[in-house]
Amino acid sequence: IAICIFKIHYLLIEQLLTPCSLSLIGTTYPSLTHLVLRQCKLVQLVGLESCKLLTVLDVQGNWLEQIHIQLNHLEYLNMSRNRITSLLSMNTPNLKYLDVSKNRLTRLNGIET
């Protein structure tokens, strides 16, 4: 059964106990502009490309080590309190706010804004 909810713009998921498919979030909620995935034990952000209208992404407190993001409308990105060592590939031309505090950063190359 495919469910598509067109009017949801803000989705908050905290302390998720089982893994979820991030690509399903974008196809289920095509109007999504704000996505908060705090303390969900995420190790990667594969599938977020389907969230084409995202302007706010908050993935604070996960287990992310590297970031590869291509979200053209993204303006706010909170990746604090993860395990990120480098930002290798980010294509976020509208990014205005980036929080990578409390990580293990050693490299910041690959950021295009």
N, C-alpha and C positions, 0 to 999 in steps of 0.2 A: 504494500500500500504506500503510495507516494503522497505525502502531505506537503502542500506549499502554502505558507502563510505570508501573504503579501504586505501586510501593514505593520509588521514588527520592525522597529528601527533600533531597539536597544535590547541586548541579550546579556544577562549576567549569569555566569556559571562559576561557582566557587567550590573548592574541595571535592572535585569529581573523583569518585572512587574507582570507576572503570573507564578505560580509554574510550574516546569518542572520535568519530571521523570528522575532521574539520571541513572536508569538502562537502559533507552533508549539511553543515550549517549554512553555507552559502546558497546551496540549491533549495533548502527548505525555507530560508528567510532571505529572499532576493533583495528586499528593501533595507537590509541591515546596514546601519551606519556606525553603531557602537557595539563593540564586542569585548566583554570582560571575562577572561579565563584565568582567574587567580587560584593558585594552589591546587592545580589539577594534575600535577605530576607529568606535565607535557615535556617530552624530550626533543620534539621538533614541531615545526609549524607547517607541515606539508598539507596542501589542500586549501589554504586560505585564499589562493588566487580566485576562487569562485565567489568570494565576498567582494565583488567589484566596487561597491559603494562605500566600503569602510572608510570612515574618517578618524575613528578612535579605536585603538587596539591596546588592551591592557592585559599583559601576560605575566604579571608580577608573581613571584614566589613559585616558579615552576623549576624544572630541571634542564632547561635549555642550555646548550653549550655553544652552538653556532647559529647564526641567523642568515637566512636567505629569503628575503621578502621582496615582492614586486606588487605593490599596491599603489596605484596612481593617485588616489584621492586621500590617502592617509595623511593626517595632519598631526595626530597625537599618538605617540608610541611609548608605553611604559613597559620596559623589560627588566626592571629592577628586581633584585633578590633571586637571580638565577645562577647558572654556572657558566655564563658566557665568557669565553676566552678571546674571541675575535668577532668582529663584524665584517665578514668577507664579501657579502653581496646583498646590498640593499638598494633597490630602485624605488625611491619614494619622493618624487619631485615636489610634492606639496607639504612635506614634513616641516612642522614648526616647533614641535616639542619632542625631545628624545630623552628618556631617563634610563640609563644603564648603570645606575649606582648599585653598590653591593653585589658586584659580579667579580670575575677573575680576569678582567680585560688585560690583554697584552698588546693587541693590534686593533687599529681603527680604520684600516684601508678598505676600499670597496664601497664607501657610502656615496651615493649620488643623490643630491637634493637640488 
